[in-house]
Amino acid sequence: MSNDDKTGPRAADTLSAAQREALGKRAADIGTKIETAKNRHAAPHVDTRQGDAMARGMKISAELIGGVLVGGGIGWLLDKWLDKSPLFFIVFFLAGTAAGMLNIIRQAKREKTPPAPSVRDDEDDDK
């Protein structure tokens, strides 16, 4: 392919000043249209409070279920191993349930949520 061809790499060098100006204007218009389209199709603002609440609920339920399953599993294995009646299962099931509840209480104390803005505080009454 020769460089003398008008469609080759040197074709841009042969543009007149008016053509270059028109090309620059079209490029700017395309840039403006692209930015407008990006802004129009931007992701909407998502309220993450609902997702955070769902995550906390799932974590708390997993704490309780995990405690019950682990306690019951240990008791069941001890009953099978020692060939006893469901004594160990009952004891460890209750211990696992208590441990799960204790974890839930600890988690709730750690994540105290402030009162909603519509609820008046005691400090508001003094003003």
MDAnalysis code that builds the backbone (N, CA, C; Angstrom):
import MDAnalysis as mda
import numpy as np

u = mda.Universe.empty(381, n_residues=127, atom_resindex=np.repeat(np.arange(127), 3), trajectory=True)
u.add_TopologyAttr("name", ["N", "CA", "C"] * 127)
u.add_TopologyAttr("resid", np.arange(1, 128))
u.add_TopologyAttr("resname", ["MET", "SER", "ASN", "ASP", "ASP", "LYS", "THR", "GLY", "PRO", "ARG", "ALA", "ALA", "ASP", "THR", "LEU", "SER", "ALA", "ALA", "GLN", "ARG", "GLU", "ALA", "LEU", "GLY", "LYS", "ARG", "ALA", "ALA", "ASP", "ILE", "GLY", "THR", "LYS", "ILE", "GLU", "THR", "ALA", "LYS", "ASN", "ARG", "HIS", "ALA", "ALA", "PRO", "HIS", "VAL", "ASP", "THR", "ARG", "GLN", "GLY", "ASP", "ALA", "MET", "ALA", "ARG", "GLY", "MET", "LYS", "ILE", "SER", "ALA", "GLU", "LEU", "ILE", "GLY", "GLY", "VAL", "LEU", "VAL", "GLY", "GLY", "GLY", "ILE", "GLY", "TRP", "LEU", "LEU", "ASP", "LYS", "TRP", "LEU", "ASP", "LYS", "SER", "PRO", "LEU", "PHE", "PHE", "ILE", "VAL", "PHE", "PHE", "LEU", "ALA", "GLY", "THR", "ALA", "ALA", "GLY", "MET", "LEU", "ASN", "ILE", "ILE", "ARG", "GLN", "ALA", "LYS", "ARG", "GLU", "LYS", "THR", "PRO", "PRO", "ALA", "PRO", "SER", "VAL", "ARG", "ASP", "ASP", "GLU", "ASP", "ASP", "ASP", "LYS"])
u.atoms.positions = np.array([
    [0.840, -1.174, 0.000],
    [0.000, 0.000, 0.000],
    [0.888, 1.241, 0.000],
    [0.624, 2.146, -0.865],
    [1.482, 3.313, -0.982],
    [0.945, 4.470, -0.156],
    [1.813, 5.379, 0.202],
    [1.422, 6.556, 0.964],
    [0.796, 7.630, 0.069],
    [0.890, 7.476, -1.245],
    [0.313, 8.437, -2.173],
    [-1.194, 8.299, -2.281],
    [-1.715, 7.194, -1.814],
    [-3.163, 6.937, -1.879],
    [-3.886, 7.894, -0.937],
    [-5.015, 8.468, -1.375],
    [-5.740, 9.437, -0.556],
    [-6.387, 8.809, 0.683],
    [-6.582, 7.489, 0.702],
    [-7.179, 6.826, 1.869],
    [-6.122, 6.323, 2.825],
    [-4.895, 6.533, 2.535],
    [-3.804, 6.037, 3.359],
    [-3.571, 6.904, 4.573],
    [-2.474, 6.671, 5.273],
    [-2.173, 7.390, 6.504],
    [-1.972, 8.890, 6.311],
    [-1.636, 9.364, 5.120],
    [-1.381, 10.787, 4.893],
    [-2.638, 11.534, 4.477],
    [-3.779, 10.865, 4.425],
    [-5.016, 11.526, 4.011],
    [-5.397, 12.628, 4.998],
    [-5.085, 12.466, 6.271],
    [-5.423, 13.466, 7.277],
    [-4.601, 14.740, 7.088],
    [-3.422, 14.625, 6.499],
    [-2.575, 15.789, 6.275],
    [-3.146, 16.697, 5.188],
    [-4.011, 16.178, 4.356],
    [-4.518, 16.948, 3.228],
    [-5.826, 17.668, 3.543],
    [-6.292, 17.623, 4.786],
    [-7.529, 18.292, 5.150],
    [-7.310, 19.802, 5.175],
    [-8.290, 20.524, 4.703],
    [-8.202, 21.982, 4.756],
    [-8.546, 22.450, 6.175],
    [-8.331, 23.689, 6.435],
    [-8.604, 24.253, 7.764],
    [-10.079, 24.168, 8.098],
    [-10.937, 24.385, 7.101],
    [-12.385, 24.306, 7.332],
    [-12.807, 22.871, 7.652],
    [-12.184, 21.913, 6.943],
    [-12.515, 20.512, 7.213],
    [-12.037, 20.096, 8.605],
    [-10.874, 20.575, 8.991],
    [-10.367, 20.253, 10.329],
    [-11.272, 20.857, 11.407],
    [-11.711, 22.072, 11.169],
    [-12.614, 22.722, 12.122],
    [-13.933, 21.962, 12.224],
    [-14.474, 21.521, 11.086],
    [-15.721, 20.751, 11.086],
    [-15.523, 19.407, 11.788],
    [-14.370, 18.791, 11.550],
    [-14.067, 17.513, 12.207],
    [-13.952, 17.695, 13.720],
    [-13.306, 18.753, 14.160],
    [-13.187, 19.040, 15.595],
    [-14.544, 19.300, 16.231],
    [-15.412, 20.017, 15.487],
    [-16.751, 20.292, 16.003],
    [-17.567, 19.017, 16.134],
    [-17.473, 18.145, 15.131],
    [-18.195, 16.864, 15.215],
    [-17.675, 16.003, 16.363],
    [-16.358, 16.013, 16.577],
    [-15.780, 15.244, 17.683],
    [-16.271, 15.789, 19.031],
    [-16.357, 17.111, 19.147],
    [-16.852, 17.712, 20.394],
    [-18.329, 17.376, 20.601],
    [-19.120, 17.407, 19.515],
    [-20.542, 17.049, 19.615],
    [-20.711, 15.606, 20.052],
    [-19.901, 14.722, 19.493],
    [-19.981, 13.309, 19.874],
    [-19.605, 13.147, 21.346],
    [-18.565, 13.864, 21.797],
    [-18.174, 13.802, 23.208],
    [-19.284, 14.271, 24.124],
    [-19.969, 15.349, 23.723],
    [-21.084, 15.865, 24.516],
    [-22.222, 14.860, 24.574],
    [-22.523, 14.248, 23.430],
    [-23.596, 13.248, 23.394],
    [-23.255, 12.033, 24.250],
    [-22.014, 11.631, 24.243],
    [-21.593, 10.477, 25.061],
    [-21.738, 10.808, 26.540],
    [-21.308, 11.989, 26.955],
    [-21.441, 12.386, 28.362],
    [-22.901, 12.476, 28.784],
    [-23.757, 13.015, 27.883],
    [-25.187, 13.095, 28.183],
    [-25.780, 11.702, 28.358],
    [-25.382, 10.776, 27.485],
    [-25.893, 9.405, 27.575],
    [-25.405, 8.730, 28.851],
    [-24.159, 8.974, 29.237],
    [-23.635, 8.385, 30.480],
    [-24.409, 8.893, 31.688],
    [-24.681, 10.191, 31.715],
    [-25.418, 10.766, 32.841],
    [-26.860, 10.280, 32.866],
    [-27.447, 10.090, 31.707],
    [-28.835, 9.651, 31.630],
    [-28.978, 8.201, 32.098],
    [-27.982, 7.400, 31.795],
    [-28.052, 5.980, 32.121],
    [-27.213, 5.619, 33.335],
    [-26.883, 6.584, 34.149],
    [-26.110, 6.320, 35.362],
    [-26.959, 5.508, 36.338],
    [-26.295, 4.701, 37.129],
    [-27.000, 3.866, 38.103],
    [-27.689, 4.751, 39.135],
    [-28.936, 4.449, 39.474],
    [-29.628, 5.245, 40.483],
    [-29.006, 5.032, 41.859],
    [-29.175, 6.016, 42.715],
    [-28.663, 5.916, 44.083],
    [-29.439, 4.830, 44.829],
    [-28.719, 3.909, 45.424],
    [-29.341, 2.800, 46.139],
    [-29.192, 3.035, 47.635],
    [-30.292, 2.887, 48.344],
    [-30.274, 3.044, 49.791],
    [-29.739, 1.749, 50.396],
    [-28.567, 1.809, 51.026],
    [-27.927, 0.601, 51.541],
    [-28.400, 0.227, 52.939],
    [-29.244, 1.064, 53.542],
    [-29.688, 0.735, 54.903],
    [-30.480, -0.563, 54.921],
    [-31.300, -0.801, 53.899],
    [-32.094, -2.022, 53.867],
    [-31.179, -3.240, 53.722],
    [-30.157, -3.131, 52.896],
    [-29.208, -4.232, 52.735],
    [-28.432, -4.500, 54.010],
    [-28.073, -3.436, 54.724],
    [-27.354, -3.607, 55.984],
    [-28.229, -4.307, 57.018],
    [-29.493, -3.946, 57.069],
    [-30.406, -4.582, 58.017],
    [-30.587, -6.058, 57.683],
    [-30.688, -6.361, 56.383],
    [-30.828, -7.750, 55.961],
    [-29.575, -8.549, 56.331],
    [-28.412, -7.955, 56.156],
    [-27.165, -8.635, 56.501],
    [-27.090, -8.920, 57.996],
    [-27.496, -7.934, 58.808],
    [-27.490, -8.155, 60.257],
    [-28.455, -9.267, 60.652],
    [-29.636, -9.283, 60.039],
    [-30.615, -10.332, 60.342],
    [-30.109, -11.710, 59.969],
    [-29.470, -11.806, 58.815],
    [-28.919, -13.100, 58.391],
    [-27.795, -13.553, 59.320],
    [-26.969, -12.596, 59.753],
    [-25.867, -12.951, 60.650],
    [-26.407, -13.442, 61.986],
    [-27.415, -12.766, 62.513],
    [-27.992, -13.161, 63.794],
    [-28.655, -14.531, 63.686],
    [-29.387, -14.765, 62.603],
    [-30.033, -16.079, 62.453],
    [-28.991, -17.169, 62.276],
    [-27.894, -16.872, 61.590],
    [-26.829, -17.870, 61.434],
    [-26.182, -18.185, 62.782],
    [-26.046, -17.184, 63.636],
    [-25.476, -17.417, 64.968],
    [-26.348, -18.404, 65.751],
    [-27.649, -18.194, 65.733],
    [-28.554, -19.060, 66.475],
    [-28.580, -20.467, 65.881],
    [-28.746, -20.550, 64.575],
    [-28.820, -21.866, 63.925],
    [-27.506, -22.622, 64.093],
    [-26.386, -21.906, 63.963],
    [-25.087, -22.554, 64.142],
    [-24.918, -23.119, 65.541],
    [-25.304, -22.363, 66.544],
    [-25.181, -22.851, 67.923],
    [-26.029, -24.083, 68.162],
    [-27.258, -24.077, 67.655],
    [-28.155, -25.220, 67.843],
    [-27.610, -26.447, 67.110],
    [-27.156, -26.266, 65.864],
    [-26.658, -27.410, 65.086],
    [-25.370, -27.986, 65.667],
    [-24.464, -27.123, 66.063],
    [-23.201, -27.620, 66.630],
    [-23.448, -28.326, 67.951],
    [-24.252, -27.720, 68.813],
    [-24.552, -28.367, 70.097],
    [-25.274, -29.692, 69.915],
    [-26.284, -29.717, 69.058],
    [-27.007, -30.963, 68.800],
    [-26.119, -32.011, 68.159],
    [-25.236, -31.587, 67.242],
    [-24.323, -32.531, 66.589],
    [-23.339, -33.143, 67.568],
    [-22.772, -32.336, 68.440],
    [-21.841, -32.872, 69.444],
    [-22.564, -33.844, 70.364],
    [-23.756, -33.494, 70.811],
    [-24.518, -34.397, 71.677],
    [-24.870, -35.693, 70.977],
    [-25.269, -35.622, 69.708],
    [-25.622, -36.829, 68.952],
    [-24.397, -37.727, 68.773],
    [-23.223, -37.117, 68.458],
    [-22.006, -37.917, 68.300],
    [-21.607, -38.572, 69.626],
    [-21.724, -37.860, 70.731],
    [-21.390, -38.453, 72.029],
    [-22.347, -39.598, 72.366],
    [-23.630, -39.432, 72.052],
    [-24.594, -40.512, 72.297],
    [-24.247, -41.751, 71.467],
    [-23.866, -41.570, 70.214],
    [-23.499, -42.707, 69.356],
    [-22.208, -43.361, 69.846],
    [-21.261, -42.539, 70.232],
    [-19.959, -43.058, 70.634],
    [-20.044, -43.799, 71.968],
    [-20.815, -43.233, 72.921],
    [-20.917, -43.842, 74.242],
    [-22.107, -44.788, 74.357],
    [-22.895, -44.912, 73.310],
    [-24.057, -45.797, 73.268],
    [-25.000, -45.526, 74.446],
    [-25.347, -44.275, 74.593],
    [-26.250, -43.844, 75.659],
    [-27.583, -43.440, 75.059],
    [-28.541, -43.213, 75.945],
    [-29.830, -42.687, 75.510],
    [-29.621, -41.233, 75.057],
    [-30.620, -40.536, 74.592],
    [-30.378, -39.184, 74.061],
    [-30.044, -38.157, 75.143],
    [-29.375, -38.585, 76.195],
    [-29.015, -37.682, 77.286],
    [-28.071, -36.581, 76.808],
    [-26.966, -36.972, 76.156],
    [-25.992, -35.980, 75.702],
    [-26.572, -35.087, 74.604],
    [-27.406, -35.658, 73.743],
    [-28.035, -34.855, 72.696],
    [-28.866, -33.739, 73.315],
    [-29.672, -34.064, 74.294],
    [-30.532, -33.066, 74.937],
    [-29.693, -32.006, 75.645],
    [-28.682, -32.448, 76.387],
    [-27.849, -31.513, 77.145],
    [-27.110, -30.569, 76.200],
    [-26.467, -31.119, 75.173],
    [-25.692, -30.278, 74.266],
    [-26.580, -29.453, 73.336],
    [-27.774, -29.957, 73.004],
    [-28.725, -29.179, 72.226],
    [-29.117, -27.915, 72.993],
    [-29.418, -28.093, 74.273],
    [-29.768, -26.936, 75.107],
    [-28.575, -26.001, 75.298],
    [-27.379, -26.571, 75.441],
    [-26.179, -25.745, 75.593],
    [-25.902, -24.964, 74.308],
    [-26.094, -25.600, 73.148],
    [-25.904, -24.911, 71.870],
    [-26.920, -23.803, 71.670],
    [-28.161, -24.061, 72.089],
    [-29.196, -23.036, 71.994],
    [-28.847, -21.850, 72.889],
    [-28.389, -22.132, 74.091],
    [-27.993, -21.056, 75.002],
    [-26.805, -20.276, 74.445],
    [-25.839, -20.980, 73.860],
    [-24.684, -20.292, 73.281],
    [-25.113, -19.418, 72.097],
    [-26.034, -19.913, 71.267],
    [-26.537, -19.117, 70.147],
    [-27.261, -17.871, 70.621],
    [-28.080, -18.017, 71.660],
    [-28.794, -16.855, 72.210],
    [-27.819, -15.846, 72.819],
    [-26.790, -16.341, 73.489],
    [-25.783, -15.460, 74.068],
    [-25.056, -14.676, 72.976],
    [-24.743, -15.337, 71.859],
    [-24.104, -14.643, 70.740],
    [-25.019, -13.576, 70.149],
    [-26.313, -13.861, 70.078],
    [-27.273, -12.882, 69.564],
    [-27.335, -11.662, 70.481],
    [-27.351, -11.899, 71.768],
    [-27.394, -10.790, 72.729],
    [-26.134, -9.944, 72.622],
    [-24.978, -10.590, 72.501],
    [-23.720, -9.851, 72.353],
    [-23.730, -9.008, 71.080],
    [-24.209, -9.609, 69.993],
    [-24.257, -8.893, 68.726],
    [-25.200, -7.694, 68.810],
    [-26.336, -7.877, 69.443],
    [-27.308, -6.788, 69.569],
    [-26.750, -5.645, 70.412],
    [-25.993, -5.980, 71.453],
    [-25.387, -4.930, 72.268],
    [-24.330, -4.171, 71.481],
    [-23.601, -4.882, 70.614],
    [-22.560, -4.252, 69.817],
    [-23.136, -3.314, 68.763],
    [-24.299, -3.653, 68.248],
    [-24.872, -2.891, 67.139],
    [-26.122, -2.128, 67.549],
    [-26.049, -1.424, 68.649],
    [-27.198, -0.628, 69.053],
    [-27.459, 0.428, 67.999],
    [-28.677, 0.512, 67.574],
    [-29.017, 1.514, 66.570],
    [-29.585, 2.740, 67.265],
    [-29.260, 3.913, 66.747],
    [-29.801, 5.128, 67.358],
    [-31.300, 5.222, 67.088],
    [-32.018, 5.972, 67.904],
    [-33.463, 6.094, 67.674],
    [-33.746, 6.795, 66.351],
    [-34.906, 6.518, 65.801],
    [-35.312, 7.142, 64.544],
    [-35.441, 8.650, 64.753],
    [-35.254, 9.439, 63.700],
    [-35.319, 10.895, 63.861],
    [-36.677, 11.387, 64.345],
    [-37.742, 10.650, 64.099],
    [-39.062, 11.107, 64.517],
    [-39.318, 10.878, 66.003],
    [-38.466, 10.081, 66.654],
    [-38.634, 9.799, 68.079],
    [-37.901, 10.870, 68.864],
    [-38.594, 11.486, 69.792],
    [-37.978, 12.541, 70.591],
    [-37.101, 11.930, 71.676],
    [-35.958, 12.529, 71.882],
    [-35.072, 12.125, 72.962],
    [-35.425, 12.902, 74.219],
    [-34.902, 12.451, 75.345],
    [-35.091, 13.177, 76.599],
    [-34.438, 14.549, 76.530],
    [-33.345, 14.658, 75.762],
    [-32.648, 15.935, 75.640],
    [-33.538, 16.958, 74.931],
    [-34.376, 16.495, 73.998],
    [-35.256, 17.409, 73.271],
    [-36.320, 18.028, 74.202],
    [-36.703, 17.331, 75.248],
    [-37.702, 17.839, 76.160],
    [-37.163, 18.988, 77.000],
    [-35.850, 19.015, 77.244],
    [-35.262, 20.049, 78.077],
    [-35.180, 21.390, 77.354],
    [-35.234, 21.413, 76.079],
    [-35.066, 22.662, 75.315],
    [-36.307, 23.481, 75.278],
])
